[in-house]
């Protein structure tokens, strides 16, 4: 007699494992941001920036490049600090934790200009407060928290600075 193939159900067919190695082919994407790119978080944070990033997607995603912060603001204890300058640098390490160098300023009622400088990786960087004219850290914190230097506020400067700084980082 004649040989006839037996029809198979598709569930009987097993896929053949690919011969290629498990490494993905890297994909490189160069991203150029124009002058009007904006990041916003409600009314607490807004930044405009430009710059170039190279994003490589392979086994892991890496990001290299730098963004230049052109302006914006961050709400710190209800005070609107204007972002004066800043850079966000991606070195190819953790793309979710770039190194940030940024300065924001706010002018108090007595015309003191208070500056908040953020330096370091996004997650662990430090906020340093300074002012023009120069005041002590306690006086600067009193200005931010109470609106004046001679408020008589009795508080722990280091604890308050940590709270203020953590708030800014959490918002930005």
Backbone as a printed PyTorch tensor [residue, N CA C, xyz], in Angstrom:
tensor([[[ 0.7870, -1.1720,  0.0000],
         [ 0.0000,  0.0000,  0.0000],
         [ 0.8420,  1.2540,  0.0000]],

        [[ 0.1170,  2.2690, -0.0790],
         [ 0.7440,  3.5780, -0.1610],
         [ 0.9230,  4.1650,  1.2450]],

        [[ 2.0830,  4.8280,  1.4830],
         [ 2.3670,  5.4450,  2.7830],
         [ 1.6570,  6.7850,  2.8510]],

        [[ 0.9270,  7.0180,  3.9490],
         [ 0.2430,  8.2990,  4.1200],
         [ 0.7040,  8.9470,  5.4200]],

        [[ 1.1580, 10.2220,  5.3950],
         [ 1.5620, 10.8840,  6.6370],
         [ 0.3600, 11.0750,  7.5510]],

        [[ 0.6150, 10.9210,  8.8470],
         [-0.4490, 11.0940,  9.8370],
         [-0.5430, 12.5810, 10.1650]],

        [[-1.7200, 13.1870, 10.0330],
         [-1.8310, 14.6130, 10.3750],
         [-1.5240, 14.8250, 11.8570]],

        [[-0.8170, 15.8640, 12.1710],
         [-0.4670, 16.1750, 13.5640],
         [-1.2480, 17.3820, 14.0320]],

        [[-1.5240, 17.3910, 15.3310],
         [-2.1250, 18.5750, 15.9330],
         [-0.9780, 19.5630, 16.1860]],

        [[-1.2800, 20.8380, 16.1890],
         [-0.2270, 21.8340, 16.4010],
         [ 0.4010, 21.6800, 17.7870]],

        [[-0.3400, 21.1200, 18.7440],
         [ 0.2090, 20.9490, 20.0910],
         [ 1.3030, 19.8770, 20.1170]],

        [[ 1.3760, 19.0470, 19.0890],
         [ 2.4220, 18.0110, 19.0240],
         [ 3.7520, 18.5780, 18.5400]],

        [[ 3.7190, 19.7480, 17.9390],
         [ 4.9390, 20.3300, 17.3710],
         [ 5.7100, 21.0500, 18.4700]],

        [[ 6.9500, 20.6830, 18.6530],
         [ 7.8060, 21.3190, 19.6600],
         [ 8.7230, 22.3300, 18.9660]],

        [[ 8.8130, 23.5420, 19.4990],
         [ 9.7050, 24.5170, 18.8630],
         [11.1640, 24.0900, 19.0200]],

        [[11.9420, 24.3770, 18.0220],
         [13.3680, 24.0550, 18.0610],
         [14.0860, 25.2150, 18.7330]],

        [[14.9660, 24.9170, 19.6690],
         [15.7230, 25.9600, 20.3720],
         [16.6050, 26.6920, 19.3700]],

        [[16.6760, 28.0200, 19.4870],
         [17.5200, 28.7650, 18.5400],
         [18.9850, 28.4040, 18.7290]],

        [[19.7250, 28.4360, 17.6410],
         [21.1380, 28.0890, 17.6820],
         [21.9900, 29.2550, 18.1600]],

        [[21.4710, 30.4690, 18.0010],
         [22.2570, 31.6420, 18.3800],
         [22.4630, 31.6780, 19.8900]],

        [[23.4880, 32.4100, 20.3060],
         [23.7510, 32.5390, 21.7400],
         [22.6520, 33.3810, 22.3700]],

        [[22.6100, 33.3990, 23.7020],
         [21.5280, 34.0900, 24.3950],
         [21.7340, 35.6120, 24.4280]],

        [[22.8810, 36.1020, 24.0010],
         [23.0950, 37.5510, 24.0610],
         [22.3010, 38.2370, 22.9630]],

        [[21.6590, 39.3450, 23.3640],
         [20.8890, 40.1180, 22.4030],
         [21.8460, 40.9480, 21.5560]],

        [[21.4230, 41.2690, 20.3590],
         [22.1850, 42.1900, 19.5320],
         [22.0200, 43.5770, 20.1310]],

        [[23.1220, 44.2560, 20.4790],
         [22.9880, 45.5930, 21.0870],
         [22.3190, 46.5670, 20.1250]],

        [[21.4710, 47.4180, 20.6870],
         [20.8180, 48.4660, 19.9130],
         [21.2420, 49.7980, 20.5180]],

        [[21.8040, 50.6840, 19.6920],
         [22.2560, 51.9980, 20.1590],
         [21.3000, 53.0510, 19.6280]],

        [[20.7820, 53.8750, 20.5470],
         [19.9030, 54.9720, 20.1620],
         [20.5170, 56.2610, 20.6790]],

        [[20.7810, 57.2030, 19.7700],
         [21.2690, 58.5210, 20.1670],
         [20.0720, 59.4570, 20.2660]],

        [[19.9140, 60.0850, 21.4280],
         [18.7770, 60.9690, 21.6710],
         [19.3110, 62.3880, 21.8560]],

        [[18.7880, 63.3120, 21.0610],
         [19.1670, 64.7200, 21.1800],
         [17.9280, 65.4860, 21.6360]],

        [[18.0490, 66.1580, 22.7890],
         [16.9340, 66.9230, 23.3370],
         [17.0890, 68.3790, 22.9250]],

        [[16.0310, 68.9740, 22.3880],
         [16.0580, 70.3750, 21.9860],
         [15.9590, 71.3020, 23.1760]],

        [[15.6770, 72.5650, 22.9070],
         [15.6750, 73.5880, 23.9630],
         [14.3990, 73.6030, 24.8010]],

        [[13.3610, 72.9180, 24.3690],
         [12.0790, 73.0830, 25.0480],
         [11.5730, 71.7980, 25.7040]],

        [[12.4820, 70.9280, 26.1200],
         [12.0690, 69.6940, 26.7930],
         [11.8500, 70.0120, 28.2730]],

        [[10.7480, 69.5120, 28.8130],
         [10.3860, 69.8460, 30.1870],
         [ 9.9990, 68.5920, 30.9560]],

        [[10.4170, 68.5550, 32.2170],
         [ 9.9950, 67.5050, 33.1420],
         [ 9.2440, 68.2100, 34.2510]],

        [[ 8.0840, 67.6620, 34.6280],
         [ 7.2610, 68.3270, 35.6420],
         [ 6.6860, 67.2890, 36.5890]],

        [[ 6.6220, 67.6560, 37.8790],
         [ 5.9360, 66.8240, 38.8740],
         [ 4.9530, 67.7190, 39.6120]],

        [[ 3.7410, 67.7650, 39.0760],
         [ 2.7100, 68.6140, 39.6720],
         [ 3.1910, 70.0400, 39.8060]],

        [[ 2.9320, 70.6390, 40.9720],
         [ 3.3970, 72.0120, 41.2210],
         [ 4.6900, 72.0100, 42.0430]],

        [[ 5.2440, 70.8270, 42.3090],
         [ 6.4150, 70.7320, 43.1810],
         [ 7.7450, 70.8760, 42.4460]],

        [[ 7.7680, 70.4940, 41.1690],
         [ 9.0470, 70.4610, 40.4690],
         [ 8.8230, 70.6180, 38.9780]],

        [[ 9.6600, 71.4290, 38.3510],
         [ 9.6260, 71.5810, 36.9060],
         [11.0320, 71.9530, 36.4590]],

        [[11.5170, 71.3060, 35.4100],
         [12.8490, 71.6260, 34.8830],
         [12.8230, 71.5740, 33.3630]],

        [[13.5200, 72.5260, 32.7450],
         [13.7200, 72.5440, 31.3000],
         [15.1710, 72.1780, 31.0370]],

        [[15.4150, 71.4040, 29.9940],
         [16.7870, 70.9800, 29.7270],
         [17.0060, 70.6970, 28.2520]],

        [[18.2920, 70.6030, 27.8930],
         [18.6820, 70.1070, 26.5850],
         [19.8610, 69.1690, 26.7980]],

        [[20.3560, 68.5600, 25.7350],
         [21.4980, 67.6710, 25.8710],
         [21.4010, 66.4790, 24.9510]],

        [[22.3690, 65.5870, 25.0960],
         [22.4450, 64.3890, 24.2630],
         [22.6960, 63.1650, 25.1320]],

        [[22.0000, 62.0880, 24.8220],
         [22.2070, 60.8220, 25.5190],
         [22.3810, 59.7140, 24.4860]],

        [[23.2560, 58.7620, 24.8040],
         [23.4150, 57.5510, 23.9980],
         [22.8930, 56.3930, 24.8430]],

        [[21.8290, 55.7650, 24.3640],
         [21.2020, 54.6590, 25.0950],
         [21.5140, 53.3640, 24.3590]],

        [[22.1750, 52.4360, 25.0620],
         [22.4900, 51.1370, 24.4820],
         [21.6580, 50.0840, 25.1940]],

        [[20.9170, 49.3140, 24.4030],
         [20.0930, 48.2600, 24.9750],
         [20.6490, 46.9150, 24.5190]],

        [[21.1330, 46.1440, 25.4660],
         [21.6510, 44.8020, 25.1910],
         [21.1800, 43.9260, 26.3460]],

        [[22.0940, 43.1640, 26.9620],
         [21.7050, 42.4080, 28.1670],
         [21.2010, 43.3750, 29.2310]],

        [[21.8770, 44.5180, 29.3390],
         [21.4520, 45.5760, 30.2450],
         [21.3930, 46.8780, 29.4600]],

        [[20.6150, 47.8070, 29.9450],
         [20.5270, 49.1050, 29.2910],
         [21.5400, 50.0460, 29.9240]],

        [[22.3360, 50.7110, 29.0980],
         [23.2730, 51.7120, 29.6090],
         [22.9390, 53.0520, 28.9690]],

        [[23.1700, 54.1080, 29.7360],
         [22.9210, 55.4610, 29.2590],
         [24.1790, 56.2740, 29.5120]],

        [[24.6480, 56.9520, 28.4630],
         [25.8120, 57.8330, 28.5790],
         [25.4480, 59.1890, 27.9970]],

        [[25.9800, 60.2370, 28.6150],
         [25.7370, 61.5780, 28.1070],
         [25.3890, 62.5340, 29.2210]],

        [[24.9880, 63.7430, 28.8140],
         [24.7220, 64.7830, 29.8010],
         [23.5450, 65.6400, 29.3790]],

        [[22.7280, 65.9870, 30.3650],
         [21.6390, 66.9290, 30.1600],
         [22.0040, 68.2250, 30.8700]],

        [[21.7250, 69.3550, 30.2310],
         [21.9810, 70.6690, 30.8180],
         [20.6460, 71.2630, 31.2440]],

        [[20.5350, 71.5720, 32.5330],
         [19.3000, 72.1560, 33.0460],
         [19.3200, 73.6480, 32.7300]],

        [[18.2930, 74.1040, 32.0220],
         [18.2320, 75.4910, 31.5540],
         [17.4160, 76.3820, 32.4700]],

        [[16.6110, 75.7820, 33.3320],
         [15.7590, 76.5640, 34.2240],
         [14.6980, 75.6740, 34.8210]],

        [[13.8230, 76.3110, 35.5980],
         [12.7640, 75.5650, 36.2460],
         [12.6770, 75.9540, 37.7060]],

        [[12.0120, 75.1190, 38.4930],
         [11.8820, 75.4190, 39.9190],
         [11.6640, 74.1340, 40.7080]],

        [[11.9300, 74.2360, 42.0120],
         [11.6490, 73.1460, 42.9410],
         [11.0030, 73.7640, 44.1760]],

        [[ 9.9140, 73.1860, 44.6310],
         [ 9.2360, 73.6680, 45.8260],
         [ 9.9180, 73.0560, 47.0430]],

        [[10.4450, 73.9110, 47.9040],
         [11.1560, 73.4650, 49.0970],
         [10.4860, 74.1120, 50.3060]],

        [[ 9.7760, 73.3060, 51.0870],
         [ 9.0680, 73.8240, 52.2610],
         [ 8.1330, 74.9790, 51.8850]],

        [[ 7.4750, 74.8520, 50.7340],
         [ 6.5380, 75.8880, 50.3070],
         [ 7.1900, 77.0890, 49.6550]],

        [[ 8.5130, 77.0970, 49.5460],
         [ 9.2320, 78.1920, 48.8950],
         [ 9.6230, 77.7310, 47.4930]],

        [[ 9.4270, 78.6060, 46.5120],
         [ 9.7180, 78.2500, 45.1200],
         [11.1680, 78.6120, 44.8020]],

        [[12.0480, 77.6140, 44.8310],
         [13.4510, 77.8080, 44.4890],
         [13.5980, 77.7100, 42.9730]],

        [[14.1540, 78.7540, 42.3500],
         [14.3650, 78.7550, 40.9020],
         [15.6530, 78.0020, 40.6030]],

        [[15.5780, 77.0600, 39.6740],
         [16.7890, 76.3320, 39.2760],
         [17.6030, 77.2530, 38.3780]],

        [[18.8060, 77.6030, 38.8380],
         [19.6450, 78.5450, 38.1100],
         [20.5480, 77.8460, 37.1020]],

        [[21.0560, 76.6890, 37.4850],
         [21.9370, 75.9390, 36.5840],
         [22.0020, 74.5080, 37.0680]],

        [[22.4240, 73.6250, 36.1660],
         [22.5590, 72.2430, 36.5820],
         [22.9380, 71.3310, 35.4350]],

        [[23.5230, 70.2040, 35.7970],
         [23.8240, 69.1570, 34.8260],
         [23.4040, 67.8230, 35.4300]],

        [[22.9720, 66.9280, 34.5510],
         [22.6270, 65.5680, 34.9390],
         [23.4740, 64.6720, 34.0480]],

        [[24.4290, 63.9420, 34.6630],
         [25.4020, 63.1570, 33.8930],
         [25.1700, 61.6670, 34.0520]],

        [[25.1260, 60.9830, 32.9150],
         [24.9540, 59.5290, 32.8740],
         [26.2660, 58.9260, 32.4050]],

        [[26.8590, 58.0420, 33.2090],
         [28.1870, 57.5080, 32.9090],
         [28.1630, 56.0830, 32.3850]],

        [[26.9600, 55.5240, 32.2090],
         [26.8790, 54.1420, 31.7560],
         [26.6410, 53.1760, 32.8930]],

        [[26.7110, 53.6870, 34.1380],
         [26.4290, 52.8270, 35.2880],
         [24.9200, 52.6590, 35.4130]],

        [[24.3720, 52.9610, 36.5630],
         [22.9380, 52.8130, 36.7980],
         [22.1890, 53.9810, 36.1410]],

        [[21.3970, 53.7210, 35.0970],
         [20.7200, 54.8330, 34.4150],
         [19.6620, 55.5150, 35.2730]],

        [[19.2460, 54.8780, 36.3730],
         [18.2450, 55.5000, 37.2440],
         [18.8880, 56.3370, 38.3480]],

        [[20.2310, 56.4280, 38.3570],
         [20.9140, 57.1570, 39.4240],
         [22.0290, 58.0380, 38.8510]],

        [[21.6770, 59.0090, 37.9870],
         [22.7080, 59.8650, 37.3890],
         [23.3220, 60.8060, 38.4270]],

        [[24.4810, 61.3780, 38.0950],
         [25.1290, 62.3560, 38.9700],
         [24.5620, 63.7360, 38.6360]],

        [[24.1220, 64.4300, 39.6760],
         [23.4890, 65.7430, 39.5030],
         [24.3280, 66.8180, 40.1780]],

        [[24.5660, 67.8950, 39.4530],
         [25.1640, 69.1080, 40.0190],
         [24.1630, 70.2130, 39.7010]],

        [[23.5330, 70.7930, 40.7140],
         [22.5030, 71.7930, 40.4490],
         [22.4510, 72.8390, 41.5450]],

        [[22.0920, 74.0530, 41.1460],
         [21.9260, 75.1520, 42.0920],
         [20.5700, 75.7850, 41.8620]],

        [[19.8340, 75.9660, 42.9630],
         [18.5430, 76.6550, 42.9110],
         [18.5670, 77.7640, 43.9450]],

        [[17.8600, 78.8630, 43.6640],
         [17.8680, 79.9960, 44.5850],
         [16.4800, 80.5450, 44.8530]],

        [[16.3300, 81.1440, 46.0340],
         [15.0640, 81.7580, 46.4650],
         [15.4050, 83.0270, 47.2290]],

        [[14.6260, 84.0810, 47.0110],
         [14.8600, 85.3470, 47.7060],
         [13.8320, 85.5270, 48.8130]],

        [[14.3420, 85.6830, 50.0410],
         [13.4850, 85.8750, 51.2150],
         [12.9620, 87.3080, 51.2510]],

        [[11.9970, 87.5670, 52.1380],
         [11.4170, 88.9110, 52.2520],
         [12.4600, 89.9660, 52.6040]],

        [[13.4890, 89.5750, 53.3810],
         [14.5250, 90.5520, 53.7560],
         [15.5890, 90.7040, 52.6640]],

        [[15.3160, 90.1700, 51.4670],
         [16.1730, 90.2440, 50.2810],
         [17.3810, 89.3060, 50.3280]],

        [[17.4670, 88.4690, 51.3550],
         [18.5310, 87.4560, 51.3900],
         [18.2660, 86.4510, 50.2790]],

        [[19.2930, 86.1630, 49.4980],
         [19.1800, 85.1320, 48.4570],
         [19.7030, 83.8380, 49.0550]],

        [[18.8450, 82.8270, 49.1270],
         [19.2100, 81.5290, 49.6840],
         [19.4380, 80.5680, 48.5230]],

        [[20.5610, 79.8720, 48.5610],
         [20.9140, 78.9070, 47.5140],
         [20.9100, 77.4940, 48.0790]],

        [[20.3890, 76.5700, 47.3030],
         [20.4570, 75.1440, 47.6370],
         [21.2730, 74.4880, 46.5220]],

        [[22.4170, 73.9200, 46.8870],
         [23.2840, 73.2250, 45.9250],
         [23.1140, 71.7250, 46.1200]],

        [[22.7750, 71.0120, 45.0550],
         [22.6800, 69.5490, 45.1130],
         [23.8710, 68.9880, 44.3570]],

        [[24.6320, 68.1030, 45.0210],
         [25.8230, 67.5040, 44.4170],
         [25.8360, 66.0120, 44.7030]],

        [[25.9910, 65.1960, 43.6520],
         [26.1610, 63.7590, 43.8430],
         [25.1440, 62.9450, 43.0780]],

        [[25.1890, 61.6190, 43.2780],
         [24.2060, 60.7440, 42.6290],
         [22.7960, 61.1160, 43.0810]],

        [[21.8260, 60.9400, 42.1970],
         [20.4420, 61.3480, 42.4830],
         [19.9390, 60.7990, 43.8100]],

        [[20.2660, 59.5310, 44.1130],
         [19.7290, 58.9060, 45.3300],
         [20.4720, 59.2910, 46.6050]],

        [[21.7550, 59.5970, 46.4950],
         [22.5560, 59.7910, 47.7100],
         [23.2710, 61.1320, 47.7690]],

        [[22.9990, 62.0180, 46.8300],
         [23.6640, 63.3160, 46.8180],
         [23.2950, 64.1490, 48.0290]],

        [[24.0250, 65.2420, 48.2080],
         [23.7910, 66.0920, 49.3770],
         [23.3100, 67.4760, 48.9580]],

        [[22.4820, 68.0660, 49.8000],
         [21.9970, 69.4270, 49.6070],
         [22.7490, 70.3160, 50.5870]],

        [[23.3920, 71.3610, 50.0620],
         [24.0850, 72.3290, 50.8980],
         [23.3820, 73.6690, 50.7490]],

        [[23.1050, 74.3120, 51.8740],
         [22.4440, 75.6140, 51.8560],
         [23.4700, 76.7120, 52.1280]],

        [[23.3480, 77.8240, 51.3820],
         [24.2010, 78.9960, 51.5990],
         [23.3630, 80.2230, 51.2710]],

        [[23.8800, 81.3990, 51.6020],
         [23.0840, 82.6040, 51.3550],
         [23.9740, 83.7980, 51.0330]],

        [[23.3320, 84.8170, 50.4520],
         [23.9800, 86.0950, 50.1620],
         [23.0150, 87.1850, 50.6100]],

        [[23.3120, 87.9790, 51.6630],
         [24.5280, 87.9260, 52.4650],
         [24.6400, 86.6220, 53.2610]],

        [[25.8670, 86.3520, 53.7020],
         [26.1580, 85.1010, 54.3900],
         [25.4720, 85.0310, 55.7470]],

        [[24.8250, 83.8850, 55.9860],
         [24.2060, 83.6050, 57.2770],
         [24.6280, 82.2090, 57.7190]],

        [[24.4270, 81.9150, 59.0090],
         [24.7280, 80.5720, 59.5020],
         [23.6760, 79.6100, 58.9620]],

        [[23.9620, 78.3300, 59.0650],
         [23.0180, 77.3180, 58.5950],
         [21.6940, 77.4290, 59.3530]],

        [[21.7710, 77.6440, 60.6600],
         [20.5420, 77.7940, 61.4540],
         [19.7230, 78.9900, 60.9760]],

        [[20.4070, 80.1020, 60.6850],
         [19.6910, 81.2950, 60.2210],
         [19.0380, 81.0420, 58.8660]],

        [[19.7410, 80.3390, 57.9720],
         [19.1880, 80.0290, 56.6520],
         [17.9640, 79.1270, 56.8000]],

        [[18.0680, 78.1090, 57.6420],
         [16.9330, 77.2130, 57.8630],
         [15.7560, 77.9720, 58.4710]],

        [[16.0400, 78.8870, 59.3720],
         [14.9890, 79.6960, 59.9770],
         [14.2890, 80.5350, 58.9070]],

        [[15.0720, 81.1060, 57.9690],
         [14.4930, 81.8760, 56.8650],
         [13.5450, 81.0100, 56.0350]],

        [[14.0220, 79.8000, 55.6780],
         [13.2110, 78.9090, 54.8390],
         [11.9610, 78.4430, 55.5660]],

        [[12.1330, 78.0380, 56.8180],
         [11.0100, 77.4510, 57.5520],
         [10.0430, 78.4790, 58.1300]],

        [[10.5910, 79.6130, 58.6170],
         [ 9.7540, 80.5680, 59.3470],
         [ 9.6660, 81.9450, 58.6950]],

        [[10.4610, 82.1980, 57.6550],
         [10.3840, 83.4710, 56.9460],
         [11.2790, 84.5690, 57.4680]],

        [[11.9190, 84.3480, 58.6230],
         [12.8300, 85.3660, 59.1470],
         [13.9540, 84.7000, 59.9280]],

        [[15.0350, 85.4620, 60.1080],
         [16.2050, 84.9210, 60.8070],
         [15.9890, 84.9240, 62.3160]],

        [[15.3260, 85.9470, 62.8240],
         [15.1650, 86.0750, 64.2740],
         [13.8000, 85.5660, 64.7460]],

        [[13.3940, 84.3940, 64.2180],
         [12.0930, 83.8380, 64.6060],
         [12.1410, 83.1940, 65.9840]],

        [[13.3690, 82.9770, 66.4840],
         [13.4880, 82.3380, 67.7870],
         [13.1810, 80.8580, 67.7330]],

        [[13.1190, 80.3070, 66.5460],
         [12.8190, 78.8810, 66.4150],
         [13.9220, 78.0290, 67.0140]],

        [[13.5600, 77.1030, 67.8940],
         [14.5330, 76.2070, 68.5070],
         [14.3780, 74.8480, 67.8390]],

        [[15.3250, 74.4900, 66.9930],
         [15.2270, 73.2240, 66.2830],
         [16.6220, 72.6860, 65.9930]],

        [[16.6730, 71.4270, 65.6960],
         [17.9540, 70.7960, 65.3700],
         [18.2970, 71.1000, 63.9250]],

        [[19.3680, 71.8480, 63.7190],
         [19.7330, 72.2600, 62.3630],
         [20.0240, 71.0660, 61.4680]],

        [[20.7630, 70.1020, 61.9870],
         [21.1300, 68.9710, 61.1260],
         [19.9020, 68.1370, 60.7720]],

        [[19.0130, 67.9510, 61.7300],
         [17.8100, 67.1610, 61.4610],
         [16.9130, 67.8790, 60.4600]],

        [[16.7600, 69.1870, 60.6350],
         [15.9190, 69.9600, 59.7300],
         [16.5230, 69.9990, 58.3350]],

        [[17.8380, 70.1710, 58.2400],
         [18.5030, 70.1980, 56.9350],
         [18.3030, 68.8670, 56.2230]],

        [[18.3700, 67.7880, 56.9690],
         [18.1470, 66.4650, 56.3890],
         [16.7250, 66.3540, 55.8680]],

        [[15.7650, 66.8460, 56.6420],
         [14.3580, 66.7910, 56.2330],
         [14.1350, 67.6390, 54.9890]],

        [[14.6580, 68.8640, 54.9970],
         [14.5040, 69.7700, 53.8470],
         [15.1470, 69.1470, 52.6230]],

        [[16.3660, 68.6370, 52.7810],
         [17.0880, 68.0470, 51.6640],
         [16.3940, 66.8130, 51.1290]],

        [[15.9260, 65.9420, 52.0180],
         [15.2470, 64.7250, 51.5890],
         [13.9570, 65.0710, 50.8580]],

        [[13.2780, 66.1310, 51.3040],
         [12.0590, 66.5660, 50.6180],
         [12.3520, 67.0030, 49.1980]],

        [[13.4460, 67.7440, 49.0320],
         [13.8040, 68.2220, 47.6960],
         [14.1620, 67.0710, 46.7820]],

        [[14.9090, 66.1090, 47.3200],
         [15.3150, 64.9620, 46.5130],
         [14.0940, 64.1300, 46.1490]],

        [[13.2090, 63.9240, 47.1110],
         [12.0120, 63.1260, 46.8560],
         [11.1330, 63.7650, 45.7870]],

        [[11.1220, 65.1000, 45.7570],
         [10.2950, 65.8060, 44.7790],
         [10.9340, 65.8070, 43.4060]],

        [[12.2710, 65.8110, 43.3480],
         [12.9470, 66.0130, 42.0680],
         [13.4400, 64.7570, 41.4520]]])
